[in-house]
Amino acid sequence: MAVEYLKRGKPEAERSEDDAKVRSIVEGTLKEIETRGDAAVRELSEKFDNYSPASFRLSASEIEALMSQVSPRDMEDIKFAQEQVRKFAEAQRASMLDIEVETMPGVILGHKNIPVQSVGCYVPGGKFPMVASAHMSVATASVAEVPRIIAATPPFKGAPNPAVIAAMHLGGAHEIYVLGGIQAVGAMALGTETIDPVHMLVGPGNAFVAEAKRQLFGRVGIDLFAGPTETMVIADETVDAEMCATDLLGQAEHGYNSPAVLVTNSRKLATETLEEIDRILKILPTADTASKSWEDYGEVILCDTYEEMLAVADDIASEHVQVMTDRDDWFLDNMTCYGALFLGARTNVANGDKVIGTNHTLPTKKAGRYTGGLWVGKFLKTHSYQKVLTDEAAAEIGAYCSRLCMLEGFVGHAEQANVRVRRYGGGNVPYGEAAE
């Protein structure tokens, strides 16, 4: 495979070192929250956000006052975006059916899709107020009919961000907290004197939030590991450098550690994109952030063939994959590891992030190899059940069960089956023997 890196990001060893530092900080912080509850949460909020209100939970009147600060146009846009997200989530929910089948005469098996009973939705917002994240988690949980949805977001410039709070409220949050970072996800998962713990945590966040979710997994469910944004552009000469550079930097502005990767089979496009990135970084208002991400995590990978491009893309398993080639549907048919695909030059990752209706909470750090992104199904648990309706079925399935239990040496298990054979089938199976 002739794969050439025209630009590389930080070596993997350095990235692992960064991860280890984050892991240690998160572990200590979660212990503090677990042992000291509200006091620890308040200290952390003061330290990191310089924010210490009488109550971190917003009252109904505070929510109303904040919403009144949102302009009519912004409110209309928020409602439009939520409508798109709800429409798609409702269609996805409708595809998930409860089932009940008779697998043999008198034996009924089924499953029910039951909502998780309480969810904590984290909405990032310290650096940029992530209004759209409220639609993705809160509104989607609402479509799934989760009975208790709580939402937390950090203060923005020292106060709750009105647009984010409006999106949370309109999305269907039952409790809204102005809390950020580890203290927010820790408090929602572990509970404090004033916050009842939830069964599940969802939503994207920075490296510290992603690591906190990882460490809390098992105590609570999580949607997925959704850390710093990643983007990949797969392109050939059907598009130009301006399009590629814009799509790469549009996501690199998220944070200082947001990988952005170009995979192409055109050396001309690759070199022109590198030049175009340098040009845009001189005029981009968020260049401080985007240039650091591009310097440390940006990559340009030159391949010989489309098959090589596909193999490289599946290996990287990027969160967002923008495909702009003469065979976009071929990539759709053949790619197996990614967060979400954005097919063709007419669409882009920002559409998915903000408005088009697909969910923007997506797997990062190669998690796309084993999970998709957040969707209405993540808020539903599929639980099975069984019924045996006739004596004949109880005796027949019981005899099979008895013999299979004895095969494994589970005498007590076998007797559970034997008692049914004796009672419903008229058989006489001595204790500790398999039914014939």
BELWOWO-V25330 format. One record per residue. N is the residue number from 1. RES is the residue in one small letter. SS is DSSP state (H for helix, E for strand, L for the rest). PHI is phi in whole degrees, 0 to 359 (* if undefined). BURIAL is b if it has 9 or more other ideal C-beta (glycine too) atoms within 8 Angstrom, else e. Layout:
# BELWOWO-V25330
{{N,RES,SS,PHI,BURIAL} {N,RES,SS,PHI,BURIAL}}
This chain:
# BELWOWO-V25330
{{1,m,L,*,e} {2,a,L,265,e} {3,v,L,250,b} {4,e,E,238,e} {5,y,E,268,b} {6,l,E,277,b} {7,k,E,210,e} {8,r,L,244,e} {9,g,L,268,e} {10,k,L,306,e} {11,p,L,299,e} {12,e,H,302,e} {13,a,H,298,e} {14,e,H,292,e} {15,r,H,297,b} {16,s,H,295,e} {17,e,H,297,e} {18,d,H,301,b} {19,d,H,299,b} {20,a,H,296,e} {21,k,H,297,e} {22,v,H,299,b} {23,r,H,303,b} {24,s,H,294,e} {25,i,H,298,b} {26,v,H,296,b} {27,e,H,301,b} {28,g,H,296,e} {29,t,H,293,b} {30,l,H,296,b} {31,k,H,297,e} {32,e,H,301,b} {33,i,H,296,b} {34,e,H,294,b} {35,t,H,273,e} {36,r,H,245,e} {37,g,H,55,b} {38,d,H,304,b} {39,a,H,297,e} {40,a,H,293,b} {41,v,H,299,b} {42,r,H,295,b} {43,e,H,299,e} {44,l,H,293,b} {45,s,H,295,b} {46,e,H,295,b} {47,k,H,292,e} {48,f,H,268,b} {49,d,H,242,b} {50,n,L,51,e} {51,y,L,222,b} {52,s,L,211,e} {53,p,L,283,e} {54,a,L,302,e} {55,s,L,222,e} {56,f,L,285,b} {57,r,E,277,b} {58,l,L,280,b} {59,s,L,278,e} {60,a,H,302,e} {61,s,H,289,e} {62,e,H,294,b} {63,i,H,298,b} {64,e,H,299,e} {65,a,H,296,e} {66,l,H,294,b} {67,m,H,296,b} {68,s,L,291,e} {69,q,L,275,e} {70,v,L,277,b} {71,s,L,294,e} {72,p,H,305,e} {73,r,H,294,e} {74,d,H,297,b} {75,m,H,295,b} {76,e,H,297,e} {77,d,H,294,e} {78,i,H,299,b} {79,k,H,295,b} {80,f,H,298,b} {81,a,H,298,b} {82,q,H,295,b} {83,e,H,297,e} {84,q,H,294,b} {85,v,H,296,b} {86,r,H,297,b} {87,k,H,304,b} {88,f,H,291,b} {89,a,H,297,b} {90,e,H,295,b} {91,a,H,295,e} {92,q,H,295,b} {93,r,H,298,b} {94,a,H,295,e} {95,s,L,281,e} {96,m,L,262,b} {97,l,L,261,e} {98,d,L,288,e} {99,i,E,231,e} {100,e,E,211,e} {101,v,E,227,e} {102,e,E,262,e} {103,t,E,278,e} {104,m,E,205,e} {105,p,L,307,e} {106,g,L,86,b} {107,v,E,248,b} {108,i,E,248,b} {109,l,E,239,b} {110,g,E,203,b} {111,h,E,219,b} {112,k,E,238,e} {113,n,E,262,b} {114,i,E,247,e} {115,p,E,296,b} {116,v,L,304,b} {117,q,L,276,e} {118,s,E,205,b} {119,v,E,226,b} {120,g,E,255,b} {121,c,E,256,b} {122,y,E,265,b} {123,v,E,241,b} {124,p,L,298,b} {125,g,L,178,b} {126,g,L,290,b} {127,k,L,268,e} {128,f,L,233,e} {129,p,L,288,b} {130,m,L,273,b} {131,v,H,307,b} {132,a,H,297,b} {133,s,H,297,b} {134,a,H,293,b} {135,h,H,297,b} {136,m,H,295,b} {137,s,H,262,b} {138,v,H,292,b} {139,a,H,295,b} {140,t,H,291,b} {141,a,H,297,b} {142,s,H,295,b} {143,v,H,298,b} {144,a,L,284,b} {145,e,L,66,e} {146,v,L,292,b} {147,p,L,291,e} {148,r,E,228,b} {149,i,E,245,b} {150,i,E,247,b} {151,a,E,227,b} {152,a,E,226,b} {153,t,E,214,b} {154,p,L,289,b} {155,p,L,294,b} {156,f,E,247,b} {157,k,L,55,e} {158,g,L,86,e} {159,a,E,210,e} {160,p,L,299,b} {161,n,L,277,b} {162,p,H,302,b} {163,a,H,292,b} {164,v,H,294,b} {165,i,H,296,b} {166,a,H,299,b} {167,a,H,296,b} {168,m,H,297,b} {169,h,H,294,b} {170,l,H,295,b} {171,g,H,291,b} {172,g,L,116,b} {173,a,L,292,b} {174,h,L,272,e} {175,e,E,222,b} {176,i,E,234,b} {177,y,E,242,b} {178,v,E,262,b} {179,l,L,214,b} {180,g,L,240,b} {181,g,H,59,b} {182,i,H,300,b} {183,q,H,296,b} {184,a,H,287,b} {185,v,H,291,b} {186,g,H,297,b} {187,a,H,296,b} {188,m,H,292,b} {189,a,H,278,b} {190,l,H,269,b} {191,g,L,81,e} {192,t,L,223,b} {193,e,L,299,e} {194,t,L,247,e} {195,i,L,236,b} {196,d,L,288,e} {197,p,L,292,b} {198,v,L,255,b} {199,h,L,271,b} {200,m,E,207,b} {201,l,E,246,b} {202,v,E,222,b} {203,g,L,115,b} {204,p,L,279,b} {205,g,L,180,b} {206,n,L,284,b} {207,a,H,300,b} {208,f,H,289,b} {209,v,H,294,b} {210,a,H,298,b} {211,e,H,291,b} {212,a,H,298,b} {213,k,H,298,b} {214,r,H,298,b} {215,q,H,288,b} {216,l,H,274,b} {217,f,E,300,b} {218,g,L,110,e} {219,r,L,296,e} {220,v,E,228,b} {221,g,E,282,e} {222,i,E,228,b} {223,d,L,289,b} {224,l,L,182,b} {225,f,L,274,b} {226,a,L,245,b} {227,g,L,266,b} {228,p,L,306,b} {229,t,L,304,b} {230,e,L,234,b} {231,t,E,220,b} {232,m,E,227,b} {233,v,E,247,b} {234,i,E,256,b} {235,a,E,217,b} {236,d,L,237,b} {237,e,L,283,e} {238,t,L,285,e} {239,v,L,235,b} {240,d,L,250,e} {241,a,H,296,b} {242,e,H,300,e} {243,m,H,297,b} {244,c,H,294,b} {245,a,H,297,b} {246,t,H,297,b} {247,d,H,291,b} {248,l,H,289,b} {249,l,H,286,b} {250,g,H,301,b} {251,q,H,262,b} {252,a,H,297,b} {253,e,L,286,b} {254,h,L,301,b} {255,g,L,196,b} {256,y,L,277,e} {257,n,L,226,b} {258,s,L,256,b} {259,p,L,298,b} {260,a,E,226,b} {261,v,E,231,b} {262,l,E,257,b} {263,v,E,243,b} {264,t,E,214,b} {265,n,L,252,b} {266,s,L,239,b} {267,r,H,297,e} {268,k,H,300,e} {269,l,H,298,b} {270,a,H,297,b} {271,t,H,290,b} {272,e,H,292,b} {273,t,H,293,b} {274,l,H,300,b} {275,e,H,294,b} {276,e,H,293,b} {277,i,H,298,b} {278,d,H,300,e} {279,r,H,295,b} {280,i,H,294,b} {281,l,H,296,b} {282,k,L,283,e} {283,i,L,239,e} {284,l,L,286,b} {285,p,L,300,e} {286,t,L,261,e} {287,a,H,298,b} {288,d,H,305,e} {289,t,H,284,b} {290,a,H,299,b} {291,s,H,291,b} {292,k,H,294,b} {293,s,H,301,b} {294,w,H,295,b} {295,e,H,297,e} {296,d,H,271,b} {297,y,H,234,b} {298,g,E,282,b} {299,e,E,219,b} {300,v,E,233,b} {301,i,E,241,b} {302,l,E,258,b} {303,c,L,242,b} {304,d,L,276,e} {305,t,L,229,e} {306,y,H,294,b} {307,e,H,298,e} {308,e,H,293,b} {309,m,H,301,b} {310,l,H,298,b} {311,a,H,297,b} {312,v,H,297,b} {313,a,H,297,b} {314,d,H,294,b} {315,d,H,291,e} {316,i,H,287,b} {317,a,L,52,b} {318,s,L,292,b} {319,e,L,296,b} {320,h,E,248,b} {321,v,E,233,b} {322,q,E,267,b} {323,v,E,252,b} {324,m,E,226,b} {325,t,L,219,b} {326,d,L,272,e} {327,r,L,211,e} {328,d,H,302,b} {329,d,H,293,e} {330,w,H,296,b} {331,f,H,293,b} {332,l,H,302,b} {333,d,H,290,e} {334,n,H,249,e} {335,m,L,288,b} {336,t,L,236,e} {337,c,L,230,b} {338,y,L,189,b} {339,g,L,274,b} {340,a,E,213,b} {341,l,E,257,b} {342,f,E,236,b} {343,l,E,260,b} {344,g,L,94,e} {345,a,L,291,e} {346,r,L,287,e} {347,t,L,254,b} {348,n,L,196,b} {349,v,H,296,b} {350,a,H,299,e} {351,n,H,305,b} {352,g,H,292,b} {353,d,H,296,e} {354,k,H,245,b} {355,v,L,210,e} {356,i,L,289,e} {357,g,L,126,e} {358,t,L,286,e} {359,n,L,278,b} {360,h,L,262,b} {361,t,L,274,b} {362,l,L,228,b} {363,p,L,290,b} {364,t,L,237,b} {365,k,L,51,e} {366,k,L,69,b} {367,a,H,294,b} {368,g,H,297,b} {369,r,H,287,e} {370,y,L,229,e} {371,t,L,211,e} {372,g,L,270,e} {373,g,L,272,b} {374,l,L,294,b} {375,w,L,204,b} {376,v,H,302,b} {377,g,H,296,e} {378,k,H,293,b} {379,f,H,270,b} {380,l,E,245,b} {381,k,E,251,e} {382,t,E,265,e} {383,h,E,249,e} {384,s,E,267,e} {385,y,E,210,e} {386,q,E,217,e} {387,k,E,222,e} {388,v,E,243,b} {389,l,L,263,e} {390,t,L,232,e} {391,d,H,299,e} {392,e,H,299,b} {393,a,H,294,b} {394,a,H,299,b} {395,a,H,289,b} {396,e,H,291,b} {397,i,H,292,b} {398,g,H,297,b} {399,a,H,294,b} {400,y,H,300,e} {401,c,H,300,b} {402,s,H,303,b} {403,r,H,295,b} {404,l,H,292,e} {405,c,H,293,b} {406,m,H,294,b} {407,l,H,303,e} {408,e,H,267,e} {409,g,L,86,e} {410,f,L,266,e} {411,v,H,291,b} {412,g,H,296,e} {413,h,H,299,b} {414,a,H,300,b} {415,e,H,290,b} {416,q,H,302,b} {417,a,H,287,b} {418,n,H,299,b} {419,v,H,296,e} {420,r,H,287,b} {421,v,H,298,b} {422,r,H,294,b} {423,r,H,283,e} {424,y,H,255,b} {425,g,H,246,b} {426,g,L,75,e} {427,g,L,281,b} {428,n,L,235,e} {429,v,L,258,b} {430,p,L,300,e} {431,y,L,303,e} {432,g,L,86,e} {433,e,L,237,b} {434,a,L,275,b} {435,a,L,292,b} {436,e,L,280,e}}
